[in-house]
Amino acid sequence: MSGLMILDTPSLYYRAFYGVPESVTAPDGMPVNAVRGLVDMIATLVREHSPDRLAACMDADWRPAFRVEAIPSYKAHRVAAGGGEETPDTLAPQVPVIEQVLDAAGIVRVEAAGYEADDVIGTLTAGSPGRVDIVTGDRDLFQLVDDARPVRVLYTVRGIKNIQPVDEAAIAEKYGIPGRSYADFAVLRGDPSDGLPGVPGVGEKTAATLISRFGSLEALLEAAETGGGLTAGQRSKITAAADYLAVAPAVVRVVCDVPLPRIDLTLPAEPRDPLTLRALGKQYGLDGPLKRLAQALSWKD
């Protein structure tokens, strides 16, 4: 089915890196498991879902200042000694190769200074008039799922082969919350992988119960002020976390109005730079994956 497919590229190349053995190398011995895995994933996604537009979103800023100012612990455990993001030694050299391959192929990379890939994804999703498929291994993007539009997540559960479509019903079934309430649920529960503490004493089940009962974080906070519908213990926990709850929504919620230029995301009918793409294929041993990508995109020889 045609529509816009949005790739959470950092999430996907991490999945590829851990899903494809490091023994997959270029002729010079450099590991290219993330590169090969990502290219093959894109080829499979295009072949199986037939989008007519495709965007590869990137992190211009993996730890934006506005989120760190609100919650200093945000992704703090991932900061490397030099101040950047901690990245496996054998993955870091592959990221520029991924960018070169995408550029030469004509798959549009989209990023925005001061924002994460998630925010670019949210903005492209909000601005797209038709069906949107978001491909990611990051549950944070479940908050964008919307059956009415429709917007769904193609979730990479394990590695790069097992992809699970996630719609509102899937979110409700897994978490016991209304399908569009994932962001409010995540604020309450927190997320240690992102350094978000959540409300102390409120775990996943309690967070789901509270969001289901009140419908939104805003309604829950109003109830905490009046005491209506909450036990004394629940009210105490919510009230004690008032400072956190005042800032956490702006950290958890994806920005959907990032200033982006007008971009043509139409699938490339031919490589943007075929000579460079061919050279990259030879240098990094990517002839097979690039051939499969060409077939998926219906490029002529």
N, C-alpha and C positions, 0 to 999 in steps of 0.2 A: 504494500500500500504506500502510495507516495506521501510526501510530507517532509518535514525537517528532522534530520537526525543530528543530535548534538553529542559530541564526544567529550567526556571529562578526561582529557588526555593524560594528565599526571596520574590519575587513579588507574587508568588503563595500562600505562606503561609500567607502573609498579606491579599490577596484576600479571602482566606479561613477564616481567623480570623474575617474579617468584614462581610463575607457572611453567616457564620454559627453562630447561637445564642450562647452566652456565657453560657447559661443554659445547654449546652451540656458539661457534666462533667465526670470525672473519679469516681470510687466508693468512693474515699476519698474526693470528692468535688472539686478537681482541674479542672479548665476549660481545655478542650481538643478540643475545637472547631476548632482550626487551624490544629491540628494533624489529626483529623477525616476528615476534609474538604480536606486536601491535599492528604491523602491516597485514599479517594474516587475519587478525581479528577484524580490521576494517573491511578487508575483502569479504569475509564471511557475513558481516553485518549488512553490507551493501547488497550482496547476492540474496540474502534471505529476507530482507525487509524493503528493498527497492525504494529508498528515499530519493526524492528529486533534488534535495538540498542537503548539504553536509557541512558542519562546522567542527573544527578541532579546537576546543577551548584550552587555554593555557593559564598558568599562574604567573601574572606579572609581579604579584606580591603574595607570597604564600602565607604571610602573617601580617595582615594590614594593620596600620597604626590605629584606626578607629576601633578595631576589635581588642587590641592589646590595651589601649587606654581604658576601655570599659572593664575588661577582665585581664589583668596582667598575666595570669597563668595560662592564657590561651596559647596552646601549642608550644609553651615554654620548654617542655621536655624534649622537643625536637630540634632545639637550637644547637648548632654545632659550635665547636670552640672558636671558629673564626667568625661566628655571627650569622652565617647562612643556615639553610635547612640541612639537617643531618641526612646524608644520602649514602647508600652503599657504594663503596669504592669502585666496584665494577659497573654500577649503573650510571654514575655521574658522566663518564665519557660518552655514554650512548645517547644522552638527551640531545646534544647538538646534532648528532646524526639523525635522530628522529625528526628534528626540525628541518634539516636539510632535505630529507626524503619527502616530507609532507609538502614543503615549498616547491620542490622540483615536480612533484606529481600534480600540483595545483589544488591540493586540499587546503582550504583556507584555515589558517591559524588565527584565532581571535583572542586578544587579551586587552586589559586596560590597566594602566598605571594605578597602583593603590588598591587593587581589588584582586580577589582570588578567582580561579576558574569558575567556582560555584556561582559567583555574582554575575559573571559574563553569561553563564548558562541561564541563570534566572532572567536576565535582561533579554536574551535572544528568545527565550520561551514566551515571555510576556508580550513581545512584539511580533510573534509569529501568528498569522491568521488561521493556520490549519493544524493538522495533526503534528505532534512533536514526540519524538522518542529520544530520551536522555539516556545515554549509555555510561554507566558509572558503577564503581564498587563502593561508593560512599552513600551511606543511608541518609545523610543530611539532605540529600536532594529528593528524598521521598516527599518533602513538604511541597514540592512543585506539582505533584500528581493531581490531576483534575480530569475526571471522567467526562465532564460536560464539554471540554474544549475539542478534542481530548488530548491530554498530556499523560504519558506513562514513563516509567523508568524501566530500562532493560538492565537489570542488576546482575553484575558479574559475581556470582556467589562464591565460586572457587576457581582459581586459575583464570583461564581465558576461554574455556569451552562450555562451561555450565552457565547459561544466561537465563535469568528468570524474569519474565515480564511482571511488573508491579503496577497495579491499578489501585483504586480506592478500596475495592473489596479485599485485595491482598493485604493492604495495610491494616484494615479493620480486623481481618482474621488473625494476623500475626501478633498485633499489639493490643487488640481489644479497645480501639479508639475510633472515632469517626475518621473517615479516609483522608480528610483535609486538615487534620489536627496534629500532624506529626511535629511541627515546630514547637507548639506549646507543650506537647508531651516531652520533647527533648530538653526543653528549658528546665522542666521540673526534675526529670531523671538525671540530667547531666550526661557528660560523655568524657570519661577519663582519657580516651585516645586523642581528644582535642584540648585537654586541660580544663574542661568545664565541670565545676564541682557539683552542680545541681543543688537541690534543696536537701540539707542533711536530714536523714531519716525517711526520705521519700524515695523508694526504689521504683523499679519499673512497674510493678503491679499497682502500687498505690498511685503513681502518676497516671496510669491508664484509667484507674477508677475515678480519680478526681476530674480528669479532662472529659471523660465520658459523662459524668454526672452534671458538670457545669457547662460543658460545651466549648469553653475557651479559657485561656489564662486570665483574661480580663475579668470574666464573670467569676472565676475562682477568687481573684484578689478582692473583688467587691464582697463576696461572701465571707472572706476572712475578716473584713472590716466590721461586718454586721454579726458574724457568728452563725449565720443561717446555713444549715445543711452540712456543717462540719462538726466533727467531734472536737473536744477540747484539745486533744493531742494534735490533730491535724491543723487546727487553727493556730496553735502555738508554733508549729514548725513553719508554716507559711509566713506568719508574722515575723518570726526570728530571721527569716531569709529575705526580708523586705529589700535590703540594699542590693543583694544579688539579683532579685527578681525585677528590680527597677532597670538594670542595665543588660541583663542576659538576653532578652528578646532581640535586641539590636545586634548581638553577637551571633546568635543562633540563626536568625532569619536571613535568608539569602536576599541580597540586594537585587531588585528587579528594575532599577532605573539608572544603571551605569551609563555614562555618556559614551556611546559607540558611534563610529562613523557608519554611513550606509555601506553595506557590504553585499556583494553578490555571492551567495552561497551555493549557486547551482553546481551540481556535480560536474567535474571537469570532463569535457568530451574528448580531451587528449591531454597528455602531460604538458605542464607549463614550460618545462625545460627538459626535453627528452634526452639531450646529450648529458646533462648533469645527472639525471636519473639513471641513465645507463652506466655512467662512471661510478656512481654510488653503489649500484648493484654489483659491479665487478670488484670494487675495493673492499666491500664489506660482506661479500658472499650472499647477496640478497636477490639473486636472479629468480629463484623459485617464488618467493613471496611477492616480488614485484610483477611477475608474470600472472600470478593469481589475482593480484589487484587489478591489473590491466584487463583481465577477463571479466572480473566483476563489474568494472566500469565500462565495459564494451568498447575499449579502445581498439582501433584498427592497427594492425601490424604496420 
